[in-house]
Amino acid sequence: MERTDPRPFSFYALAIVFGLFVLFLYGPMLTIFVLSFQGPEGGLTFPMRGWSLHWFVRLWEGLGVVDIAAAFRRSVALGTVVMLLTVLLALTAGLAFRKRFAGSGVLFYTSVASLIMPSIVVSLGIGLQFRLLDTGVKTLLEAWAPEGWAAQYGGAMGLYSSALGAHLTWTLPFGLLIMLAVFNRFNPEYEEAAADLGATPWQSFRHVVLPLIAPSLVGVGMFGFTLSWDEIARTSQAIGDLNTLPLELQGLTSTVTTPAIYALGTVTTVVSFIVLGVAYVSMTALRRRTARGRAGQVA
Amino acid sequence: MSSSRRSGPPAWLQAGPFTAVFVLFLVLPLLLVVAVSFWRATDYELIPAFTIQNYIDVFNGCGGGGDMCVTFKTYLSTLKFCLLVWAITLVLGFAVAYFLAFHVRSTGMQTLLFVLCTVPFWTSNVIRMISWVPLLGRNGLINDALVATQAIDSPIEWLLFSPFSVVLAFVHLYTMFMIVPIFNSMTRIDKSLIEAARDAGASGWQTVWNVVLPLSRTGIIIGSIFVVTIVMGDFVTIGVMGGQQIASVGKIIQVQTSYLQFPMAAANAVILLATVLMMIWGLTRLVDIRKEL
């Protein structure tokens, strides 16, 4: 039954607050989106002096000493690795949490603590860890390895060691929380039915559980990629010589005084939106397929 | 019965890789931070030792009267940001969540508007910060508009790279952390309670204050913990939006790390962590006490 009583005054007041909030959220993003298409003569603020792709071209050529294209590729690659690991590790941990195991409480609170831990502290810790590791390795090489090995050793800190670990401390807690929510609502009768029909645990996981939770896994993957794609605070002290795109971007905010930085903003935002779009489309497709599969079995 | 049927690989094996990540990249690094905060260092190497000199140095000059020492000043300034941002995001987040939960009637519309609020969370924070430049800058839209309408004679300087723009950016970036948990709590409130309050003659405000607010408690605490810990440890937002001119606890740690002063940075990190933990403890207590009254 549809309620038809008139809207109270508070509805209109809060609707205005909500509208202004959405404007506040999206307005500034829209302005830099528009300004990134400034003409070659244009500056950081309005008015627009013509429309062009000039600043995107400049961006791709690199800003000063910073090779944007290379940083872009590094961030995409790291984001992809983080995404895959987040899905895999959050899924297996989520499966483990369905059974009771010793230390599950400690593990849960550790990952929640990771979520609210000031990022600079985590970053400092990982940075320290790798520096001490390097010192240790160098001492060992000097003592035991052939001449010259110690001098050649470049250090363990890097994109796929320290930075990857730093990103995972940020993406995995989100992944675990999603998986816990998913399995809380998961009906175990499906698996029992599979077991009754003689399925092995693996078969029941592969053909029953996995198709049902696949849309949520896509969501976890989306969290993994986008959070890694934008990560700064945790990576800042825990990365070697080659920076990720957001770190380069942060450095550029104080040096670049042309709309090229808005072009960079537009590019990174478009990547985020593409990931959101792909995630949304594949989630819908997976849901539809599962629903169709069920309908087919009934018929 | 059912648990034995869905056994498969043992739980410790399934949780193993996940656990390993947190042991290697969270627990171990934190233990190292605590340990190194008691170490000594020269310009080029760290020396394992046990000294409280780093902590003495952090609080250097804090005992005497008169001027406040740098550490206290920085904490005071960071706490001010924290309190201000917390209050604004709480009120704003509560209002937005309340609108979504109680005024939007169709579930489809509710989901759509909720997603609208959360999408910016998945885009870059730095981009969202610099997107204020064309609006707040000296020749930005706001100054241009104010000068054009002759409301002011010369552009306002404190709109950008100032405490104002820092708070604005925090609210812009992190109100989402309030909206999501508060909205989540509100959707679990039994609607008949609201009707009961109305039937019993409560005004709109009384219902919000005496029914909705206490029942949204969990969401408010979770949101507050997020906002407080983010602002206390921040150095990126304060750096970019403060034009690298405003001090913060996180920024001290970042600067000391970049100068390789690890023991000092570690001591500061331990103090920050202790402060944040006390604030979280206080937040949970605060609300528990209310419940007891």
Contacts between the chains, C-beta under 8 A, distances in Angstrom:
chain1	res1	chain2	res2	distance
A	3	B	105	6.9
A	7	B	103	7.8
A	8	B	204	7.0
A	10	B	103	7.6
A	10	B	204	5.7
A	11	B	99	8.0
A	11	B	103	4.9
A	14	B	95	6.1
A	14	B	98	6.7
A	14	B	99	4.0
A	14	B	103	5.9
A	15	B	99	6.7
A	15	B	103	7.2
A	17	B	92	7.8
A	17	B	95	5.2
A	17	B	96	7.0
A	17	B	99	6.9
A	18	B	95	7.8
A	18	B	96	5.8
A	18	B	99	4.9
A	18	B	100	7.7
A	18	B	113	7.4
A	21	B	92	6.7
A	21	B	96	5.6
A	21	B	117	7.6
A	21	B	175	7.5
A	22	B	116	6.1
A	22	B	117	7.3
A	24	B	172	6.7
A	25	B	117	7.1
A	25	B	120	5.3
A	25	B	172	7.2
A	26	B	120	7.2
A	27	B	135	7.7
A	28	B	128	6.9
A	28	B	131	3.7
A	28	B	132	5.4
A	28	B	134	7.9
A	28	B	135	5.9
A	28	B	172	7.4
A	29	B	120	7.0
A	29	B	123	7.3
A	29	B	127	7.5
A	29	B	128	6.6
A	29	B	131	5.3
A	31	B	131	6.3
A	31	B	134	5.0
A	31	B	135	6.2
A	31	B	141	7.4
A	32	B	127	7.2
A	32	B	130	6.9
A	32	B	131	4.4
A	32	B	133	7.9
A	32	B	134	6.5
A	35	B	134	5.6
A	43	B	139	8.0
A	44	B	133	6.2
A	44	B	134	6.4
A	44	B	137	6.9
A	45	B	133	7.6
A	45	B	134	4.9
A	45	B	137	5.7
A	45	B	139	4.7
A	45	B	140	5.5
A	45	B	141	7.4
A	45	B	144	7.9
A	46	B	134	6.5
A	46	B	141	6.2
A	46	B	144	7.4
A	88	B	17	7.7
A	89	B	17	5.2
A	89	B	18	4.6
A	89	B	21	6.6
A	90	B	18	7.2
A	92	B	14	4.5
A	92	B	15	7.1
A	92	B	17	6.5
A	92	B	18	6.6
A	93	B	14	6.8
A	93	B	15	5.1
A	93	B	17	7.9
A	93	B	18	3.7
A	93	B	19	7.8
A	95	B	8	7.8
A	95	B	14	5.1
A	96	B	11	4.2
A	96	B	12	7.4
A	96	B	14	3.7
A	96	B	15	3.7
A	96	B	18	7.7
A	97	B	11	8.0
A	97	B	15	7.4
A	98	B	6	7.3
A	99	B	3	6.0
A	99	B	6	7.9
A	99	B	7	7.6
A	99	B	11	4.5
A	100	B	11	7.6
A	101	B	11	3.7
A	101	B	12	5.9
A	101	B	15	6.6
A	102	B	12	7.8
A	103	B	19	7.9
A	104	B	11	7.8
A	104	B	15	7.5
A	107	B	15	6.4
A	107	B	18	7.4
A	107	B	19	5.8
A	107	B	22	7.4
A	110	B	22	5.2
A	110	B	26	6.8
A	110	B	27	7.0
A	111	B	18	7.9
A	111	B	22	6.3
A	113	B	26	7.7
A	114	B	22	6.4
A	114	B	26	5.1
A	116	B	225	5.8
A	116	B	226	6.5
A	116	B	229	4.6
A	116	B	280	7.4
A	117	B	26	7.4
A	117	B	30	7.9
A	117	B	229	7.4
A	117	B	273	7.8
A	118	B	229	6.0
A	118	B	230	7.9
A	118	B	232	6.3
A	118	B	233	2.5
A	118	B	250	6.7
A	118	B	269	8.0
A	118	B	272	6.1
A	118	B	273	7.0
A	118	B	276	6.1
A	119	B	233	6.1
A	120	B	233	5.2
A	120	B	235	5.9
A	120	B	250	4.6
A	120	B	253	5.1
A	120	B	254	6.0
A	120	B	269	7.2
A	120	B	272	7.8
A	121	B	30	7.2
A	121	B	33	6.5
A	121	B	233	6.6
A	121	B	253	7.4
A	121	B	269	4.6
A	121	B	272	6.5
A	121	B	273	5.8
A	122	B	25	7.8
A	122	B	26	6.6
A	122	B	29	6.6
A	122	B	30	7.7
A	124	B	29	7.8
A	124	B	33	6.1
A	124	B	253	6.1
A	124	B	257	5.5
A	124	B	262	7.9
A	124	B	265	5.7
A	124	B	266	6.8
A	124	B	269	5.4
A	125	B	26	7.8
A	125	B	28	7.8
A	125	B	29	2.7
A	125	B	30	5.3
A	125	B	32	5.7
A	125	B	33	4.6
A	125	B	269	7.7
A	126	B	25	5.9
A	126	B	29	4.8
A	127	B	257	6.4
A	128	B	29	6.7
A	128	B	32	5.1
A	128	B	33	6.5
A	128	B	36	5.8
A	128	B	262	5.9
A	128	B	266	7.1
A	129	B	28	6.2
A	129	B	29	4.9
A	129	B	32	5.5
A	131	B	46	7.7
A	131	B	262	7.6
A	132	B	32	6.9
A	132	B	46	7.2
A	135	B	45	7.5
A	135	B	46	7.5
A	165	B	21	6.8
A	165	B	24	6.3
A	165	B	25	3.6
A	166	B	25	6.6
A	168	B	21	5.0
A	168	B	25	6.4
A	169	B	21	7.1
A	169	B	22	6.9
A	169	B	25	5.1
A	169	B	26	5.1
A	172	B	18	6.5
A	172	B	21	6.2
A	172	B	22	7.5
A	176	B	18	7.3
A	188	B	2	5.5
A	188	B	6	7.1
A	191	B	2	7.6
A	191	B	5	6.9
A	191	B	6	5.2
A	192	B	2	5.9
A	192	B	5	6.3
A	195	B	5	4.4
A	195	B	6	7.5
A	201	B	5	7.9
A	201	B	6	6.5
A	201	B	7	6.0
A	201	B	8	3.5
A	202	B	8	6.6
A	204	B	6	7.1
A	205	B	8	6.6
A	222	B	122	7.6
A	226	B	122	4.3
A	226	B	123	7.9
A	229	B	124	7.5
A	230	B	122	7.8
A	230	B	123	7.0
A	230	B	124	4.4
A	230	B	125	6.1
A	230	B	126	8.0
A	232	B	125	7.0
A	232	B	126	6.7
A	232	B	236	5.3
A	233	B	233	7.7
A	233	B	234	7.7
A	233	B	235	7.2
A	233	B	236	5.7
A	233	B	250	8.0
A	236	B	236	7.9
A	236	B	254	6.8
A	237	B	254	7.2
A	237	B	257	5.0
A	237	B	258	7.8
A	246	B	124	5.9
A	246	B	126	6.1
A	249	B	124	7.1
A	249	B	126	5.2
A	249	B	127	7.3
A	250	B	126	5.2
A	250	B	236	6.5
A	250	B	239	7.9
A	250	B	240	6.8
A	253	B	126	6.5
A	253	B	129	7.6
A	253	B	130	5.6
A	253	B	240	5.3
A	254	B	240	7.9
A	254	B	243	7.9
A	254	B	244	6.3
A	261	B	130	6.5
A	262	B	130	7.7
A	262	B	134	8.0
A	264	B	127	7.9
A	265	B	124	7.2
A	265	B	127	4.0
A	265	B	130	6.5
A	265	B	131	6.8
A	268	B	123	7.5
A	268	B	124	5.0
A	268	B	127	6.0
A	269	B	123	5.0
A	269	B	124	6.7
A	269	B	127	6.0
A	272	B	122	5.3
A	272	B	123	4.6
A	272	B	124	7.0
A	273	B	123	7.6
A	275	B	122	7.6
A	276	B	119	6.9
A	276	B	122	5.9
